[in-house]
Amino acid sequence: MKTLVTGCAGFIGCHLVDKLLEQGYEVLGIYFFTDYYTRELKETNLSNALKNNNFKLIEEDILEMDKFPDVDYVFHLAAQAGVRAS
Ligand SMILES: NC(=O)c1ccc[n+]([C@@H]2O[C@H](COP(=O)([O-])OP(=O)(O)OC[C@H]3O[C@@H](n4cnc5c(N)ncnc54)[C@H](O)[C@@H]3O)[C@@H](O)[C@H]2O)c1
């Protein structure tokens, strides 16, 4: 089964990705590295997933994507965190 997780390196997304991979799902993760967090922090969040062959990172802004991969499940977690910034 193929899954798509937007915001895959986020606080919630990275845990979901690890759980899905643990359960044998194929995961396409979409992430856009914004200035709101350091890239290092977000790469640390994905450190387990990046070692797994069932994970593929798509580095894109979802607002700029006109086509999404064909998958069985979508988990949409990409968001601008923080009340003022959002
Ligand atoms: N963390 C919480 O306690 C909590 C509680 C309730 C609801 N939520 C909701 O869950 C969702 C995820 O929260 P989180 O804490 O993991 O946030 P997070 O900020 O850690 O992760 C979301 C990630 O989405 C990415 N993103 C933002 N815009 C994007 C875009 N246009 N394209 C691709 N990626 C983009 C950001 O870089 C960000 O790191 C949000 O909708 C949030 O409101 C979070």
The ligand as a Gaussian input file, in Angstrom:
#p B3LYP/6-31G(d) Opt

LIG

0 1
 N        1.766000      19.866000      17.229000
 C        0.593000      19.898000      17.838000
 O        0.506000      19.879000      19.081000
 C       -0.692000      19.946000      17.044000
 C       -1.906000      19.862000      17.696000
 C       -3.087000      19.879000      16.972000
 C       -3.055000      20.007000      15.592000
 N       -1.851000      20.088000      14.952000
 C       -1.875000      20.209000      13.485000
 O       -1.175000      19.102000      12.900000
 C       -0.534000      19.545000      11.709000
 C        0.978000      19.270000      11.794000
 O        1.497000      19.922000      12.960000
 P        3.021000      19.802000      13.373000
 O        3.115000      20.128000      14.824000
 O        3.586000      18.493000      12.877000
 O        3.628000      21.040000      12.568000
 P        5.117000      21.272000      11.992000
 O        5.263000      22.715000      11.755000
 O        6.142000      20.579000      12.827000
 O        5.060000      20.496000      10.612000
 C        4.356000      20.967000       9.490000
 C        5.361000      21.114000       8.395000
 O        4.720000      21.393000       7.142000
 C        5.683000      22.038000       6.339000
 N        5.041000      22.878000       5.350000
 C        4.440000      24.091000       5.566000
 N        3.979000      24.589000       4.414000
 C        4.287000      23.666000       3.450000
 C        4.061000      23.630000       2.066000
 N        3.430000      24.635000       1.451000
 N        4.477000      22.546000       1.368000
 C        5.089000      21.509000       1.987000
 N        5.352000      21.495000       3.322000
 C        4.959000      22.573000       4.040000
 C        6.495000      22.952000       7.257000
 O        7.815000      23.094000       6.792000
 C        6.321000      22.305000       8.620000
 O        7.540000      21.886000       9.178000
 C       -0.840000      21.058000      11.579000
 O       -1.980000      21.206000      10.743000
 C       -1.171000      21.460000      12.993000
 O       -2.016000      22.589000      13.041000
 C       -0.673000      20.065000      15.653000

